[in-house]
Amino acid sequence: MTDERARSGVRITDPQVMRALAHPARIAIVEHLNSTGAVITATECAELVGLSPSATSYHLRELAKFGLVEQADSRGDGRERVWRSTSAGLSIDADRDDPETVSARAALVDIFLERDMERARHYIGRAAGEPEEWRETATISSHQVSLTADELRELNEKVLALVEPYRVRRRQEEPPAGARRVQINYMAFPDDVTKS
């Protein structure tokens, strides 16, 4: 794995790779490895995604076929098979002229959206039990703005720059006291359903 790829992430354009990733357990495995930089066994993955070690072993091998994870050096006696990410993140980029790629991207993005909405629903369901400081700072909001494509590009760059220093992978070794993993979902797209 190159240092540049580990820092910047992988750009996925191949519909076959998109279809290989389009499984909730595989997304969870890749997300965990990308966000933490951890080295993990199939048994540890099984605990993470709620599947058997043999099932997660299969998923890890499939992800490795497409370069999304790779086998890492053993942590001990050499008998243990451990895996790591090949990057710090993913971006999905479809060829808009290829129906197969557009379809594979839509299926993959749908799984990501379902997962993110389930996380939001889970938080809403347990929010009353959160400490007051977390209830007051957590937010789920929607804003309608009027932007040009250049202004949206600039806004996206600013938001990503604001988030970057707080990424789990950067802060996990020495997190500040009281820090918790926080899910931030940011979506920005033209909404032609409502006219401004």
N, C-alpha and C positions, 0 to 999 in steps of 0.2 A: 504494500500500500504506500503510495507516495504521500509525503507530508502535505502537499497542496491539496490532494483529494481528501485527506483526512480533515483538513481545515474547511474546505469550501463546500463539499457535498458532491453528490452524483446527480447528473442531469439524465433522466430517463426519457428516451425517445422511442425505444423499440417496443412495439405492442406485445411481443412475446414476454419481455421483462415485466411490463405492466400487468399482464395476466398472471405471471408467476407470483407477483407481489400481492395480487388482489385476493387476499385471504386475511381475515381478522387476526389470526395468530401470527402470521408472517409479518403483518404490519406492526403488531405489538413487539415482536422480537427485534425487528429492524429499528423501530423507534427507540426501544430501550438501549440497544447497543450504540446507536448513533448519538443519543443524547447523553449517555454516561461514559462512553469509551470503555465500558467494562469488557472483561474476558469472562465467558460464561460457558457452562456445560449444558448438554441437552437436558439433564436432570434439573438444573437451575432454571432453564427456560420453561420446563414443564410447570414449575411452581408459579412462574410469572404469568403464563397464559392459560393455565388450568387444563392442560392436556397431559398425556402420558409421555415419559421420556422417549419412547420409541417414536411417537408422533412428532415430537419437537425435533428429534434427530432427523427425521425425514424432511421436515420443513427447513431445517438448517442446511441440509445437503442441497435442497432445491434452490434456496437463496444463494448458496455458494456457486451453483452452476451459472448464475446470472451476475456474479460479481458483487452482490449486495452484502455478503458476509464472507469471511475467510477463516480457515483454520489458523489458530494462534499457537504459539509455543506453549508446551505443557507447563502447568504451574507446579508440577511436583515430580513424580516418578516416571513420567512419560507415558503411562497407560491411559491417563485421562485425556479425552479429546475435548479441547476447548475452542471456542469461536469468538471472533471479534468483528466489529463493523469494518467496512472499507471506507467509510466517510463519516462526516459529522451531520449529514442531512441528505435529503432527497429533493429534487424538483422534477415535476412531471411536465413534459413538453411534447405535445402531440403535433404531428404533421396534419394540419387542417385539411389537406387535400386527399388524405388517405382514409377512407371510411373505416378500415380495420383499426387503425391507430386511434381515430376519434372514438370509436366504440370501446376499445380497451381502456382508454383514458377515462371515459365517462364511468365505466364500471369500477375502476380503481378509486376515482375521486368520490364516488357514491359511498364506498366502504369507509373512506376517511371521514366524510361528512356524518354518516351514521354514528361512527365511533365518537366524534366530537359532540354531537347532539346528546348521545347517551351520557357522556361525561357531564354535560351541562345539566341534564335532568337529574343525574345522581347528586350533584351538588345542591340543586334546588331542594331535593328531598331531604337532605341532611343539614341544610343551612341553619335551621333553627338551633341545632346543637353546636354550632360553631361558636368560638369565643367572639365577644362583641367586636373586637378590633378587626377580626377577619370578616364578620358580617358587614361591617361598615365600609370595608375597602374592596370587597369582591364586587364585581359588576357584570351584568349582562345587559348590553345596550345596543341600540340600533340608531344610526344617524343617516339622514339623507342629505347629501351635499351636491353641489353643482360644480363640476370640474371638467377641464379639458384633459385629453389623454396625457399631455405633458405634466399637468398639475397632479394627476393621479400617480404618475411615475415618481414624481418628486415626493409626494406624500408617502407612498410605499417605501421609498428609500429611507425617509426620515423615521418611520415607524420601526423598520427593521434595525436601523442604527440604534434606536432607543432600547430595543429588546436585547441586542447582541451581548452587552456586558453581563447580563443576568442569566444567560444560558446555563443549564444544569452542568453541562460538561466543563464549563469554565470555573464554576463555583463549588463543585462537589467536594473538593479536597479540604477547603476551609470556608464553609458557608457561615454567614453571619448568624449570631445567636437568634433563634426564633424563626429562621428561614424555613419555608416549606416549599415543596414543588407546587408551582402555580401553572395552570393551563391557560395560555393566551391563544385565542383564535381570532385571526384578523382576516376578514374577507372584504374585498373591494372590487366591485364589478358594475358595469352599466345596468341599470334597472329600468327597462323600457315599459314595465307594467304600469308604473306611475310616472306621469310627465311632470317635470318641474315647472 
